[in-house]
């Protein structure tokens, strides 16, 4: 139990993902593998703090996250799985979350992590564009000014959903 408390303490002051963490890519379409310039790519490119949950088109679930951040016991070792999804161009419903943490959540559930913000956006994905989730918070304080959760079009360098903090 002491190890778990130490890992929690370290994590309370260091939950900011970086781009060196593992990145798993999923092809969320059928048929032959297509080159990136014919697809829209969305991922957790800035780290797992802002994560994807589900991607749907119409009534069909195209992709669903395989594990939540709180399920990844190796998190405090900076080895968090980030996910990237390759999609055919089109309109998709994207559900995404901002992971936060608190000592209260840890004491109640054994995990310091909880969903601080949850957003959903219906967006047109454009071939050749790369999109990334982005999130910002101040440690455990997920509901104060300056907190943000967004999706950015990395190709055009602009926020296309949610709200980035100023």
N, C-alpha and C positions, 0 to 999 in steps of 0.2 A: 504493500500500500504506500510506503514511503516513496517509491519510485514514481508512482502515479502522481503523487502530490508534487514532486519535484518537476516532472514533465509538465504538469499543469502550470506551475509557477513560471517556468521558463517560457511557456507558450503565451501566458498572459501578457508578456511584454514583447513578443516577437511574431505575431500573426500578420506578417506581410509577405505574401508569396513573391517569388522571383522567377525570372524566366529560365533558370537553370534546372528547375524541377522536371521530373519526367513528363512527357507529353505523349498521350495516346491518341492516335488518329482513327476515326471511324468513317467509313464510306456509307452514308445513309441514303443510298439509291441502289437500284438493281442494274444488272447488265455489266458490260465490260468497264474496266477501270478507266476513268477519264482524266485528262491532264488538268492541273489546277486552274489554268486560264479558262476552262469551260465550266468551272464550278464556283460556287460561293462557299467560302470557308468561314466557320465561326468557331471560336474557341476561347479558352481561359488563358490567353497569352500573357497576361500580366500577373498570373498566379491564381491560386484557388480561392482567395478571399471572396471574390465575386464569381459565383459558379453558375453554370447552366443546369437547369433541372429537366426540362422536356422541350422537344421541338415537335410541333404537330403541323399537319397540312390538311385542311378540311377537318374531317373527323378522325383521321388516321394519325396515330403516334408514329412519327418518323424515327425518333431517337429519345431515349430516356437515360439519365445518368445512372451508371451501374452501382456507384457507392457514394454515400454522402460523406462530407468532410469528417463528421463525427465518427464514422465507421472506420476511418483510416488510423489505426493505432500507431503507425509509424510517422504520424504527422510532425511531432516535435523534433524528429530527426531531419527536418527539412526535405523529406522525401515524399511529398504529397503528389498524388496523381492529378495532373491537369488533363483536360480532354479537349479535343478539337474534332469538329464534325465537317465533313465534306458533303455538300448538298448540290443538287441541280438547281439552277436559278428558278426563282418563283417566290410566291408569297407564303410565309410561314408564321405560325404563332410561336414565339420564343418565351419560355418561362425561365426566369433567372433570380438568384438569391444573393444576399449579402450575409456571409457567415460572421457572427459575432461571438463573444465569449464573456462569461461572467463567473464569479465565484459562487453566486447563488445557483446557477445552472449546474455547476460542478457538484455542489453539495446535494442538490436534489436528485440528479440523474447519474452522476459519476462521469459526466462529460461536460466540459466547460463550454462547448459550442452550442449555439442555437441560431435559428434563422432570425436575423435582425430586420431585414427588409426583404420583401418578395415583390417582384414586378413581372408584368407580362406585356408583351408588345407584338402586334401583328406588323410584320415588316416584309418588304420586297428584298430578296437577296439577289444580288447582281453577279453575273459571271465575271470571274477575274478579281473579285473583291474579297478582302479578308476582313472579318469582323472580330472584335474581342469584347468580352465582358470587362468591366472595370468597376472597382469599388474602393471606397475610402471610409475609414472610421477611426476612432481614437481608442483602440484597445477594447475594453468592455463597454464603453459608452457609445452605444449604437443609435441612440435616439437624440443626439444633440446636433446643433448647427454644424455644418461642415461635413455631414455624413452624405455619401452619395452612392448611387448604384446606376450603371449605365451600360449601353452597348455602343461601341465606337466603330465606325467604318475606318479601318486602318489605311485603306487605299486613299480615301479622300480626307483623312484626318479630321473627322467631324463626328459628333455624338448624334446617333440616329434614334436612340430610345433611352428613357430614364433621365436622370439629372446628375451631371457631374458637379461636384462642389466647386465653388469659386476659389 
